[in-house]
Amino acid sequence: MIKKVIKGKHVGQWKVRIQPVDKATGKRISFPVQYANSKKEAIKLERNLWAEYEDGLNFSDGKVSFAKAFQKYVDRRANTISPVTLKSWQESANDFNTYFGNTQINKVTTQLVSDYAHEYVEKNQVTVSRSSTIAKRLVHMRNFFKSIEGKVVKENPVPEGALKLFFKQSDFTVPKEWYIFSSNELDEIRNLIEKDLQHSSVMNVGSKLAILIESYTGMRIGELQALKFNNVVYEDSAWTFRINDSWSDYTNSLTGALKARPKGYSRTLLPLPKDVIDLVRQYETKQKDFIKKHDLENPLNLVFINLHDYKAAANDQPIRQKSVNMMLKNICDKLNIQAGDKQLSMYSFRHTICTNLANTPGMSYPWAAEKMGHSLQMFMNTYVGVDPNMNEKMNKLWVS
């Protein structure tokens, strides 16, 4: 029912109300009355209310099981999120089902959520930080309640910044920092790889070439795995790659899009030296000869198709992330690059490149963020670290 309000505090607005019939009991289900500012908005709101009802959830009184409602919420999102993200949401759904059981939506209070968070940390002996599993669980729960806030619950029982409210400062663990390569270390890595590539067999070129390209571009490892020979472009007087796809080791398939971007969206990476592009072209020729000789195929035109594993190659799979990280570890060991208590993997290149971009005088941060595939805020908040070279300069400046 849609009706214009002619008196009262909602005068001038459009009243929207639906009263579906429960198929099991034959009784009318009373959904909460809502209001819209125009008839057009009211019609849209009424459709959304019926859609919610047809999804099988009666949000009118909050007596639905929270765990079951959350599972349906996850199921509805399944086709709109990546398989890896869906896996994380499903793990939350499973955990909520175990802890909350048949607890009704309207019985989930902030105190109950806090109790759950503390029990989860204690039972699983996990750390508390913004990137921790419990942080993800609380974000998932908050998003669910946000979708029904004002309909079923007056306010979200999962407060914003829940971790800080639920836990003492002493409960938090300082997240392990990522290792950032110095300019000298980047040069050493690149020189060693370029020297090795002169005498490496075609089977051993892939991982080394991947590390070399990553040291210049800082692209996500999944984007690197999905790199194709026809991604090479010459734009704005520079050689680079234009990418539009990513690989998932979890699903063993291409995702069909870049992270957090619609299908069809593409971006160019940071410029690469011409001699690196030449190495890619040389490898393309050697790879084709190898594939032909061993009766293999590369229909996806992948740069880093897995030549070490014929079964993987036959299934159009690239080199695994684990293999490339192991190669990087071997290279760092040879060069005596030690990370200490910091994390060192292919992801370190991404942090390094972003840090260098942020510390380059006159750099356009929006341009840099676009090259790295992030929003400006994410670029600044997540990836801008302390440049080792800049740190040394500042130390000298201070003591002088």
C-alpha positions, 0 to 999 in steps of 0.5 A, spaced: 500 500 500 502 506 498 498 513 500 500 520 501 500 522 508 496 529 509 497 530 517 502 528 522 509 529 522 510 525 516 505 530 512 507 530 505 511 524 505 508 517 502 507 512 506 509 505 504 506 498 507 506 491 505 502 485 508 504 479 505 500 472 508 504 467 511 503 461 507 504 456 513 499 460 518 495 464 513 496 470 517 498 476 515 505 478 516 506 486 519 512 489 516 514 496 519 511 502 515 516 506 512 516 513 508 518 516 502 519 523 499 516 522 493 511 517 489 517 514 485 521 513 491 515 509 494 514 505 489 521 503 489 521 502 496 515 497 496 518 493 491 524 492 495 520 490 501 516 485 497 523 482 495 525 482 502 519 478 503 520 473 497 527 472 499 524 468 505 526 472 511 521 476 515 524 482 518 518 485 521 519 482 528 526 480 528 524 473 531 528 470 525 535 466 527 541 471 526 545 465 523 540 463 518 539 470 516 546 471 515 547 465 511 541 467 506 545 474 506 551 471 504 548 467 499 544 473 496 551 476 495 555 470 492 554 472 485 557 479 486 563 478 490 570 474 488 570 466 490 576 468 495 571 474 498 565 469 499 570 464 502 571 469 508 564 470 508 562 463 508 567 462 514 564 467 518 557 464 517 559 457 519 562 461 525 556 465 527 552 458 526 556 455 531 556 460 536 549 463 536 545 457 534 538 459 534 539 466 537 534 471 534 536 477 531 533 481 536 536 478 541 543 479 539 546 485 543 552 489 543 554 485 549 553 478 546 557 481 540 563 483 545 562 476 548 563 472 542 569 476 540 573 475 546 571 468 546 573 467 539 580 470 540 581 466 547 578 459 544 582 460 537 589 463 540 589 469 535 591 476 535 587 482 535 589 487 530 585 491 524 587 485 519 585 479 524 580 474 523 576 477 528 576 484 525 573 481 519 568 477 523 565 483 526 565 487 519 561 482 516 556 482 522 556 489 522 554 490 514 549 485 515 546 488 521 547 495 517 542 492 511 536 491 516 538 497 521 531 501 522 527 495 519 528 490 524 533 493 529 533 500 532 541 501 531 546 496 529 549 492 535 556 492 532 558 499 533 563 502 528 570 501 531 568 495 535 575 492 536 577 498 540 571 498 544 571 491 546 578 490 547 583 494 551 589 497 548 594 491 551 590 486 548 592 488 541 598 486 537 602 490 533 601 488 525 608 485 522 611 490 518 612 489 510 620 489 508 621 495 504 627 494 499 632 500 498 634 503 491 641 499 492 637 492 493 632 493 488 638 494 483 642 488 486 636 484 485 635 486 478 642 486 476 642 479 478 636 476 475 638 480 468 645 476 469 641 469 470 637 470 464 642 470 459 644 463 461 637 460 464 633 455 461 626 457 458 623 453 464 627 457 469 626 464 466 618 464 468 619 466 476 625 470 475 622 474 469 616 475 474 620 478 479 624 483 475 617 485 472 614 486 479 620 490 481 618 495 476 611 495 477 608 493 484 602 490 481 598 485 485 601 478 484 594 475 481 595 480 476 602 478 475 600 471 474 594 473 469 599 477 465 599 476 457 604 477 452 599 482 448 598 486 454 605 489 452 603 497 450 607 503 448 603 509 450 605 516 452 612 515 450 613 509 455 613 501 454 608 498 459 603 493 460 595 494 460 592 489 464 584 487 465 584 480 469 587 477 475 588 470 477 586 466 483 590 460 486 584 459 490 580 457 484 585 455 479 582 460 474 582 467 471 577 472 475 575 476 469 576 482 472 581 486 476 580 487 484 574 491 486 573 493 478 568 491 474 569 487 468 572 490 462 576 495 466 583 496 464 589 500 467 596 501 465 602 500 469 608 504 471 613 504 465 618 499 464 625 500 461 625 498 454 630 492 455 625 489 460 620 489 454 625 486 450 626 480 455 619 479 455 619 478 447 625 474 447 622 469 452 615 469 448 619 466 442 623 461 447 616 459 450 613 458 444 618 453 441 618 450 448 611 449 448 611 446 440 616 441 442 613 438 448 606 438 444 603 443 449 598 449 448 598 456 451 591 459 448 590 464 454 597 467 451 600 467 458 607 470 460 608 465 466 604 459 464 607 453 468 612 450 464 615 446 470 608 442 471 606 439 464 599 438 467 598 445 470 600 447 463 595 443 460 590 446 464 592 453 462 595 455 469 600 460 471 606 459 476 604 459 483 605 464 488 608 460 492 614 458 487 615 465 485 616 467 493 621 461 493 625 464 488 625 471 491 627 468 497 633 464 494 635 471 490 635 475 497 639 469 500 644 470 495 644 477 496 644 477 503 638 481 503 635 480 510 628 482 512 629 481 520 622 481 523 619 484 517 615 480 512 618 479 505 615 476 499 613 479 492 608 483 496 614 487 499 615 490 492 608 493 492 609 496 498 616 499 496 614 501 489 608 505 493 613 508 498 617 510 493 612 514 489 609 517 495 616 520 496 618 522 489 618 530 489 612 533 485 609 526 484 601 526 483 598 521 488 592 520 484 596 518 478 600 514 482 594 511 486 591 509 479 597 506 476 597 501 483 589 500 482 587 503 488 583 509 490 587 515 493 585 514 500 587 506 500 594 508 497 595 513 502 593 509 508 595 502 506 601 502 502 605 509 504 611 506 508 617 509 510 622 509 505 629 507 507 633 511 503 629 517 505 630 515 513 637 515 512 637 522 509 633 525 515 637 522 520 643 525 517 639 532 516 637 531 524 644 530 527 647 535 523 
